[in-house]
């Protein structure tokens, strides 16, 4: 999922920069974190979860990571659909790092709004309603949130001076003929190797289709989502190739710029610093991953009034995510979901996910 990759790029550059300033002392870290947008009025700790059963552990921290495609420019506005929702888990009980992806098209019960896609909750009632929806459907207590906008990627690209990308004729034609590049004044790309600015690079990474009758679609000939994910990897590689050549002090400038414009959280500086220290003390670079819904406890189809979505068996999905976050220790291979005995309609089917090494 594209915004997941945006979150990944932002996290890597910011964490690297914070590691650099940490060597200079806590004052420098605080100076960097002070530019982050704070919204304590929407702190997750203030969300009323009365009547909802949620699980928690003092030694396990769960932070909601949200990728928000909110854009408002030149008469165009998108109303903040949270197309990427992840739960980052700092499991000090088992010494593991975990990342749970919540697929946006899951059909869930949204308090006071009935059944709808999970990514609709933020549109209906902001981050507070999204949290309440996650709590009600998956029985998880969250300790805070971090929201990253699409513009974070554009900011990084512009701060490094653009990215070197080779466009095919099909890609160039498609970008110039669609609204993937915003504002429209930048829809003037041509086939060949170019330095794309942030708006152009973001449009490039979003391409899934192709200009009719023009081949190849990518330099490698890949199409559809295979082509899109290849473009994303290509752009991210280009970014890091440029970042690696920059002095660490420049990383700090980029981190401040990204944090200031594109990141919002209800976490305090003290909490963030303590979480960074806890990760360092763990000494692990492996992130174990789970995607919800797990197989085979969901089905795809069209629901009247909602559209194409994933209908889930909620008990199984809640059971899976709770097993993964609170019980999985990461020491005996992949996480394999087997339904607990207290889940109704017990099945012998299982779902497997693989750990992903952090880069």
N, C-alpha and C positions, 0 to 999 in steps of 0.2 A: 504494500500500500504506500502511495507516494508520500503522504504527510508523515508517515512513520520514518521514512528516510530523511525528511527535513528535520524531525526531532533528533534523529541520530547524529546528523551533521552538527546541529547546534550544540548538542550535548558534548560531543567530542572536542569541539573547539573551545567551548566554555570551560569544560573540566580541565583541559590542558592549560588554559590561561590561569585558572584558579590555582592549579598546581604550581605554576610559575610564581604567582604572587604570594602563595603560601610560604615559599622559601624566603620571602622578604619580610614575613611577619603578618600577624592577624590584622593589623591596621590596614594594610594594603588589600587584604581580602574583603574587609568590610567596606572599603572605599569602592571596590568593584561591585559588590552586591547592592550597595545603596542606590544604584541607578535602576534597579529592577522595579517595575510597577507593582505596587502592593494594593490589595483590596481586602482589607480585614473585615469590611462589612459583609463580604460573601465568604467568610472563613467557614470551612467545612465543619468546624467544631460547633458552629452555631445552628447547624441544620437540625431540625426537629425530626428525630427518628423514632419517636414514641410509637409503640405498637409494632415496630419492625425488629425482628431478631437479627442481630449482626454479631459476627465473631471477630475477636481481636486477641492480641497477645502483646504484652509489654515489650517483648524482645523482638517483635516483628513490626517493621514500619511499612505501611502501604501508601504510596503517593500516586495520585491520579495524574497522568500525563495526557494532555489534550492538544491535538492539532486542529486549529480552528481556521477554516477557509473563509474568513471575513474580509471582504474587499469592498471598498467604496471609492470609485474613481471614474471621472468623466461620465457621470450619469449611471454608472453600473454599480449595483449593490448586491451583495450576497449576505443573507441574514445569519451568518455564524453557525452553519452546520458543523458539528464536531465530527468530521469524517475519520478522525483517528482517535481512539481512546485506549490507553494502555495503563496498566497498574504496575508501577515499579516497586518491587519488594526488596527491602533490606532486611534479610533474615539473619539476625545476630544469634538466634537460638541454634541454628544449624550451620552458620558461617557460609551462607550462600546468597547470591544475587539472582533475582528472578524477574521476568518480564511477562506479563499476561496481556495478550491482545484481545480486546472486545470488538468483535466485528460489528460494523455500523448498521448493517441491515437486519440484525436480529429483531424479531417481533417480541416486544416486552410490554409489561404493564407499566405505564407512566402515571404516577399518582395524580388523580383528578383530571386525567386526559385520556384514559382508556388505553387500548392497545395501539401501539405504533412502533416505528423503527427506533432503535436506541438513540441514533444520532438526532432525533427530533426533540429529545428532552431539553437540550440546551436552548433550542429555539423557543420552546414553550415557557421555560422558566429559569434559564441561566444555569450556571454551574451548580447551584444548590439543588435544583430539580434533577439534574443529571446524577448528582451524588445520591439523592433519595431514591432514584430509579435503580441505580446499581445496588444500593443496599437492599431494596425490597425484592429484587429479582435474584440476587446472588449472595445475600447475607454476609456482605463484607463491610467492615468498618474501614474508612479511609482517614489518613492522618494529615492530609493536605493535598493541594493540587498545584500543577504548573501548566500554564496555557501558553502555547507557542503559535504565532500566526504564520500564514503563508509567507508574509513579507520577510520573515527571518532569513529564508533562503536567498531572496533577492538582495538583502542587506549584505550577507556574506559575500556573494558574488561581486557586488559593486565594491566592497571594501578591499577585495584582493585584486581589483583592477580588471574584472571580467574573466571569463573562462574560455580556453581554446577548444573549439568544437568544429568538427568537419560535418557539414550538412550535405545530405543527398538532395537531388533535385525535388524528390517527392516531399521530403521534410520541409524544405524551403517554401515550396508552393503551398503546402498545407498551413504552415505558420502564417503566411501572408494572406491566406484566404479565410482564416478563422479568427475567433476572438481570444485565442490562447495567449497571445501577447497583448498585454495591456500596460500603458496606453497604446492606442493605434499608431502613433507616430513611429513606433519602433518596428512596425510590420514591414520591414524593408530588407529582410535577410535574403541572401543568395546562396546557391550551392557552392560548396568548397569549404576551406578551412577559414574560420573567422574567430574573433574574440567577441563573444556574446555578453551583453550586459545582463543585469539581474532579471529584468522583465523578459528578455529574450530567452535566457537560460531556463527560467521557470516554464515558459511556454513550450520549449523544446522537451523538457522532462515530462510534460503532460500528454504528449502525442501518443495516441493509441491507434488511430486509423491512418490513412494515407491519401495523398492526392490521387484522384481517379486516373488510372491509366499510366501513372508515372512510376517506374521502378528504377533501382531497388528502393525499398522502404527505409532500410538502414544500411550502413556500409557493410554489415554482416548479412543482410537479407532477411533479418527477423521482422515479424509483423505482430500485430495485436499487443497483448500484454507482455509477450516476450520481448518485443521491440521496445516497449515503454520502459520496462525494468532495465533493459540494456542501456538505454539512454540515461537513465537515472544513475546507474553505476558509472557510466562514462563521464557524466558531469561531476559527480562526487569525486572521482579519481582526479579529474582536472583541477578541482578546487584544492584538494589536499596536496597535489604536486606543487601548487603555487604557495600554499600556506607553509609547507615544509621548508621552503627557501627563504622565508621571512624570519627576522629575529623574533625571539619570544616576546619581546616588548610590544611588537606589532600584534601578536596574538591577543595581548591584553586590550589593545585598542579595539580590535574587532569584537572581542567578548563584551566590552562595555557598550559598543554600538548596538549589538544584537540584543543584549539584555534590556537596554534602555527603551528600544522601540517596539520590541516584539514579544516580550515575555512578561507574564503576569502571574503572581502567586500569592497565596495566603501564608506561606512559610516565613518565619522570621529569619533574620541573619544568623541568630544563635542556632536555630534548628538546622539550617543549611550547613553551617560550619561543623556542627556535631555529626551530621550525616556523612560529610566528607571524611571526617576523622574515623568514623566507624568503618567506612569502606576501606580506608588505608589500613586499619588494624586487621581487617579480615585477610588481606593479602591474596585475594582471588581476582582473576580477570575473566572468569567464565560466567556468562549470563545464561541461565536456564530459561527456556521459553515455553509458553503454552498459548494456544489459540482457542478462544471460546467463540462459537460452540465446538465441542468435541464430537467426533463421529462415534456412533451413528445416530446420535440423539437429536437430530434436527432434520428438516426437509425444506427444500426450496419451492417457491410457488408464488402465485399472485393472490393477494388478499384485497377484497373490495375496499376502496377508500384509502388503502395504504400502498398498493402496488407490489412489485416484486420484492420479496423479503424471505428471511429464514425463520421458519416456525420452529421453535425450540421446545424440548422437554425440559422445563425449567428446573425440576428437582435434580436431574442428572447434571446439568450445567453448574448449578450451585454447588453440588457435591464435588464435582471435578475441580473447580477453582479453589474451594476450601481445602481440599486434600493437597493440592499443589502448593498453595501459599503457606499453610500452617503445618503440614506434616512431611512434605518431601524434603529430604536432606541433601539431595544432589550427589550422594556418594555411591549409589548402587546403579549407575547407568541412567538410562532415559527414564523420564516420568511416564509411567503407564497407568492410565486411568482404569480402575475396576470399581464399579459402583459399590458403595457401602451397603451393608445389609439392611440398613434402615431406610434406604431409598425405595419407594414403591415401584413395583413392576421390575424387579431386579433382572438384569440381563448379563450374560457372560461376555458380551462384546467389550472390547477395550480400544482405547485410542492412545497413540504414541507420539511424543514430541521429542525432538533432539535438542541438546544444549548447544548454544551458539557462542563461540569464543568471541569476546570483545576485541575490537580492533584498536 
